[in-house]
């Protein structure tokens, strides 16, 4: 149920209803009740429970009680202690508080000591409790940094002297099929994942017994290459669309579904996306990365190739 329904209800009531609907979506077969009443074991009076969850596991009856607090300020110690007393009175197996504006540090400490979970409601598409949420993402770009070429003749051979001309030397098979230039063959092998995309130096066979012609001289060659694969890293915030809860003590997001915004690596590489930074090493980051995405530069437009990037 969307939060923009039942607009005649008080805002705090819509908050409880939204929290209950989110919880139902993640609870499975358990029975979830909004605005429940349970008689306290010690108080002997009915205690109002914003959300209760009941599940029968074998011979055991499990009870979870949840308190919803739509306050303008973070929940303080008093609010946690009052709820801890309620949870103890109804003998709940677990208690949790869902807040619209978080918790003070002292409140989180007290909740942890009482075994109470503390959550903040997340609804990036809502109106009353809309939040802009991002997750830290690390992009790992693999690319061809450089390559050297080796030519071994089957008999004497005649080749150009410049590196650029050698890279653009046309090769063909013995039956006359055009194979493309040395550079094109390497790019094609890269795009088809026939060259390892791991950072470092990799030895590649470009062609065995291939034919090259230069200034009218035909040579039969074995062509090889030492390919240097580079790796670059980009760290930044990726906006997400989510309806769920954020654990106020661990920062973990709890949801049934999460959608991210689109990622355009070329814009990130150019520095056109705010918040993204190129880093030299992925080790020892000061923040915990929630998602790593690897991609590779694409050099040809041949069908059936794999990769991404520029």
C-alpha positions, 0 to 999 in steps of 0.5 A: 500500500502506498503511503499517499493513500488514506490521506485523511489519517494522521501522518503518524498513522500512515507511517505505521501503516507504511512500515507494516506493509513493508514488513509484510512484504519481507516476512513470508508466512508469518502473521503480521498485525497492525495495531495489535493488543497483547496483555502484559505478563507483569502489568496484567493489562492490554499493551498496545503494539504498533506491529506484531509478528507471530510465527509458529516454528515447531512447538515454539511460538515466536513473537516480535513486537515493533514500535513505530515512531514518526517524530521530528527528532531522533529517538532518545534514550527515554523512548528506547527504555519505555519500549524495552519495558513493553517488550519485556512485559509481553515476553516478546522474543524480539523487539524493534523500533522503526523511526522516521528520523533516526536515533541518538547515539545514546539511544542506539547504545541502550537499544543494543544493550536491551537487544532491541533492533533500531531501524530507520524507514527508507522510502525514496519514492515517497512524499512524507518520508522521502529520502535520497539514498546512495550506496558506495560503489567501486568501478573497476575498469580493465583496458589495453594499456600497451602491447609489443609485437614479435615477428618470427619468419618462416624463411626471410621476411620483409617488414616496415620499420616503424611500430605504427606501421607494424601494428597496422600491417595487414595479415591473411591466412594461407588460403588468402582470407583477410585476417585484419591488421595486427592491432585489429586482431588484438582488439578483437581477441580482447573483446571476445575475452580471448585475452585475460582481462586481469591486470598485468602482462599476457602473452598472445598468439596473433597468428601462426603461419600467416601471410604479410605483404610489404612493398611487394614482398610476401612473408610467412610469419608467426606473430605474437604480442605481449599485452599489458592490461591496465586497471583503473578504479573509480569510487563514488555514490550510486543513487538507489530506489528502495522501500525498506529499512536501514539498520541504524546500528550497522548501516545495512539496508533491509528490503525486498527490492532495490533498484539503482540509477543508471551508470555511465562509465564514460562520464565518470571517467571524464569527471562529469558525474559529481561525487566520483573520484579516480583512486589508485588502489582499491585496498585500504579504503576508508569506507566499506564498498557495497557494490563492485562493478567490473567492466572492460573497454570495447575496441571493435564493433564486431557482433558477438563481442563482450565488454563495455566502457568506451 
